[in-house]
Amino acid sequence: MNKQPWSYFLAGLGFGLGLGFGLGVLEAPDSGERTRKRFARKAERIKESVSAQMKKHAS
């Protein structure tokens, strides 16, 4: 059996946990509502950027 897929899974899991923890610590000083609005704006910008890139490469 190949152990490589498990190592990728564990690396991804560790990265995700670290990223989530880091973002939580960085954004913790704001209130919950303000933090959710900030994340929503960031997510919208990322979505628009990805959408524009997909349209650009689909043409």
C-alpha positions in Angstrom: 0.0 0.0 0.0 1.2 3.5 -0.9 1.7 5.9 2.1 2.0 8.9 -0.1 -1.7 9.9 -0.2 -1.9 9.9 3.6 1.1 12.2 3.8 -0.6 14.6 1.4 -3.8 14.4 3.4 -2.0 15.1 6.7 0.0 17.9 5.2 -3.2 19.5 3.8 -4.9 19.0 7.1 -2.1 20.6 9.0 -1.9 23.5 6.6 -5.7 24.1 6.9 -5.6 24.0 10.6 -2.6 26.4 10.8 -4.2 28.8 8.3 -7.5 28.8 10.2 -5.8 29.3 13.5 -3.7 32.1 12.1 -6.6 33.9 10.5 -8.6 33.5 13.8 -5.8 35.1 15.8 -5.3 37.9 13.4 -9.0 38.8 13.1 -9.9 38.1 16.8 -9.7 41.8 18.0 -12.8 42.7 15.9 -16.3 41.9 16.8 -17.9 38.8 15.3 -20.2 40.9 13.0 -17.3 43.0 11.7 -15.1 40.0 11.2 -17.8 38.2 9.2 -18.3 41.3 7.0 -14.6 41.6 6.4 -14.3 37.9 5.4 -17.4 38.2 3.1 -15.8 41.2 1.3 -12.5 39.3 0.9 -14.4 36.2 -0.3 -16.3 38.3 -2.9 -13.1 39.8 -4.2 -11.5 36.4 -4.5 -14.6 35.0 -6.3 -14.6 37.9 -8.7 -10.9 37.5 -9.4 -11.2 33.7 -10.0 -14.2 34.3 -12.2 -12.4 36.9 -14.3 -9.4 34.6 -14.7 -11.7 31.7 -15.8 -13.4 33.9 -18.4 -10.0 35.1 -19.6 -8.7 31.6 -20.1 -11.9 30.2 -21.5 -11.8 32.7 -24.4 
